[in-house]
């Protein structure tokens, strides 16, 4: 069954349009697949990534990505807080591609407009 299936058998066009249960309640959560977050993630990562704002979960320091301390070698980039050295995230690369491991409590926001 899809969300647009009409269980009442109504011929009223207002009742036949697709609806989302609880859509008027912003506190109602719905289980959906990962496609639901794609647009929001694309919005977050659009633009100049060096200006992506990161907040450390350890000390709450906030700065653009370009200002964080990064430990880099052939296989990894480890992004660390300049203030408390907490690991924010690690980008690993191998023959299968790249993987991003996000450490606990790191907020990532788009640059302020």
ChimeraX attribute file (.defattr): number of C-alpha atoms within 10 A of each C-alpha:
attribute: neighborCount
match mode: 1-to-1
recipient: residues
	/A:1	6
	/A:2	6
	/A:3	11
	/A:4	12
	/A:5	12
	/A:6	15
	/A:7	10
	/A:8	8
	/A:9	9
	/A:10	10
	/A:11	9
	/A:12	8
	/A:13	7
	/A:14	8
	/A:15	14
	/A:16	15
	/A:17	12
	/A:18	12
	/A:19	12
	/A:20	10
	/A:21	11
	/A:22	11
	/A:23	11
	/A:24	8
	/A:25	8
	/A:26	7
	/A:27	8
	/A:28	9
	/A:29	10
	/A:30	10
	/A:31	6
	/A:32	8
	/A:33	7
	/A:34	7
	/A:35	8
	/A:36	10
	/A:37	10
	/A:38	10
	/A:39	10
	/A:40	11
	/A:41	10
	/A:42	10
	/A:43	10
	/A:44	15
	/A:45	15
	/A:46	11
	/A:47	12
	/A:48	10
	/A:49	14
	/A:50	12
	/A:51	16
	/A:52	19
	/A:53	18
	/A:54	23
	/A:55	19
	/A:56	25
	/A:57	18
	/A:58	16
	/A:59	12
	/A:60	15
	/A:61	13
	/A:62	19
	/A:63	17
	/A:64	18
	/A:65	19
	/A:66	13
	/A:67	14
	/A:68	19
	/A:69	16
	/A:70	19
	/A:71	11
	/A:72	13
	/A:73	9
	/A:74	8
	/A:75	11
	/A:76	17
	/A:77	17
	/A:78	17
	/A:79	21
	/A:80	18
	/A:81	24
	/A:82	16
	/A:83	14
	/A:84	13
	/A:85	14
	/A:86	17
	/A:87	21
	/A:88	24
	/A:89	18
	/A:90	19
	/A:91	15
	/A:92	17
	/A:93	14
	/A:94	10
	/A:95	6
	/A:96	6
	/A:97	7
	/A:98	12
	/A:99	12
	/A:100	13
	/A:101	12
	/A:102	14
	/A:103	15
	/A:104	13
	/A:105	13
	/A:106	18
	/A:107	15
	/A:108	17
	/A:109	14
	/A:110	17
	/A:111	18
	/A:112	8
	/A:113	3
